[in-house]
């Protein structure tokens, strides 16, 4: 293991130990937050009893649906816009200011429109994720060197073959970045909506446990969200690093 | 020399290229009218001031872009806006595919051929050997130097055994030493493959060192203003620069080109 990696682990471990010490010393009182080792114990307990599996599963499914739809739609729209310069120029200001809009502000409206089910939560996740995918796809397509497209023509590739053998492989790192962003945004959108107003899901349960001073449920669930998000992201990052290392950009 | 060897492989008749206006601009008359004949098997070079449409000329012959007026024939057939079979192009920019290793990059050049995979592998390996890349067949372009990446691109072109090889300032991004060595390699490949070579360059000494025939182009719109036959023997390498008339040929080109280059600079300034 590299020294850098060791230092990175040391920082995280040090932070957890500090938290443990502050909790045990009473600087952070028990009602605010139990010490990390208790949270971990509660987490194991929760996983052993299988309680909340349904909630966790429901949130994961909604995140995945939001992610997959945003990714698919985003890549398709990005690809179409790349070929339609005028439309793209018209939409550019929207993309540039999109993340200044608090998408959550539309959540009540979506609930009115679609009811208090999974739909509005997935829609928020989708809306947060889709533009990041569009922008990253466009960014990748913009960077395909003209000389590679010429090489495709010299080798007799038609439009479809060029897309498959030149554009797609060139853009793979960008498409992976888009996936990472989409996943993170889908998480934020879905879990966030569950916090605000929902009848189930991890975010809802955390918020419910919070109002009932149920630390033994709230903190383990927060930990589950953290671990899920980090695991998914590191998986994609690892794949990305492999690709980039081969291309000498790692 | 038999009659077949001196017939024209590429013929340009009254070829012009005008690029349509960008937003608010005027159309750009890039090239022509140009009449040109490239003989089968010769080493032909084009020199000219920057922006004179040299690369446009190459793209026209390659079928990468269509002429505004005039006609271009390759082996007696008109070139549409598709690259004809039997034509290979090496560009100045790095055109290696970074996601493929050297062998895969070279095999890509065989996409148009119908031979089976085993044969493809053999031919690619042979060309990789020829270009001195044997130890790097499994390396990715990012692990290679600029000169080696350009060798990969040349290998990818010649593996398809083109009858006409178009080189668009292929050594432009390389250092002087590498350029000279690559020049030797191109001469060797030219002899070994028997293909016609069409070289675009801004380096006069490079043109004189490599080519049988050199055409000088004017400032935009590019036209042919001078035509030089070097008269070198087919067996030659970079040491040809020691010949007495190498200097005379280079200065003749420079004399013509100097005035043209000054025109371009005056226009830009």
Interface residues (C-beta under 8 A of the other chain):
Chain A: X145 X147 X148 X150 X151 X153 X154 X155 X156 X157 X165 X166 X169 X170 X172 X243 X246 X247 X248 X249
Chain B: X62 X64 X82 X83 X85 X87 X88 X89 X91 X93 X94 X95 X97 X98 X99 X100 X108 X109 X111 X112 X140 X141 X142 X143
